Amino acid sequence: MNFEEMNLKEKIEAIEKVIAKDILPMLAFDGGMAEVLDVRESNGETHVFIRYGGACASCSSAGGATLFAIEETLRRNLNTDKIRVFPI
């Protein structure tokens, strides 16, 4: 099913699946982690709010390169450019 046609519950499940399979192992390699705190729809986009933990919590890359990698991984795996990731 196309990500943009999913209801919010289906989108959350798809996002969490990608995070568990593709993002958490990447972060764990450097001693970090991230958890999804909230997912909201806003102006035709899906906004994913995450909290970093472990080494990511104090890493200077968490707000830049790491955040970009998380967002791009979600976009690529869910085949949409309408996802934005925000650290909290």
C-alpha positions in Angstrom: 0.0 0.0 0.0 1.2 3.5 -0.8 2.3 5.3 2.3 0.4 8.5 1.5 -2.8 6.5 1.2 -2.4 4.9 4.7 -4.3 6.0 7.7 -2.3 7.4 10.6 -2.2 4.1 12.5 -0.8 2.3 9.4 1.7 5.0 8.9 2.9 4.8 12.5 3.3 1.0 12.1 5.2 1.4 8.9 7.5 4.1 10.4 8.2 2.0 13.5 9.0 -1.1 11.3 11.6 0.9 9.3 13.1 2.4 12.4 13.5 -1.0 14.1 14.9 -2.7 11.0 17.1 0.0 9.4 17.7 2.9 11.8 18.2 1.4 15.2 20.9 -1.0 14.1 22.8 1.9 12.5 22.5 4.0 15.7 23.4 1.1 18.0 26.6 0.6 16.0 27.8 3.9 17.6 26.2 3.3 21.0 23.1 5.3 20.3 19.4 4.9 20.0 16.2 6.8 19.1 12.6 6.3 20.0 9.5 7.7 18.3 7.5 9.9 20.7 4.8 11.1 18.3 3.6 11.0 14.7 1.4 13.7 13.4 -0.1 14.8 10.1 0.4 18.4 9.2 -0.2 20.2 5.8 0.0 17.0 3.8 3.2 15.8 5.5 3.8 13.2 8.2 5.9 14.6 11.1 7.9 12.1 13.2 9.1 13.3 16.6 12.0 11.3 18.0 14.1 11.4 21.2 17.7 10.3 21.0 19.3 8.2 23.7 22.6 6.6 24.4 25.6 8.2 22.6 23.1 10.0 20.3 21.8 12.2 23.1 25.1 14.1 23.4 26.4 13.8 19.9 26.8 16.9 17.8 25.8 15.0 14.7 22.4 14.1 16.1 20.8 17.4 14.9 22.4 17.3 11.5 23.9 14.3 9.7 22.2 11.7 11.8 18.8 13.4 11.6 19.2 13.7 7.8 20.1 10.0 7.6 17.0 9.0 9.6 14.7 11.1 7.5 16.2 9.9 4.2 16.0 6.3 5.3 12.3 6.7 6.2 11.7 8.5 2.9 13.5 5.8 0.8 12.0 2.8 2.5 8.4 4.2 2.6 8.7 5.7 -0.9 7.6 9.2 0.0 9.1 12.6 0.3 6.4 13.8 2.7 8.1 12.8 5.9 9.9 15.2 8.2 11.7 14.1 11.4 12.1 16.4 14.4 14.2 15.7 17.5 12.7 16.5 20.8 
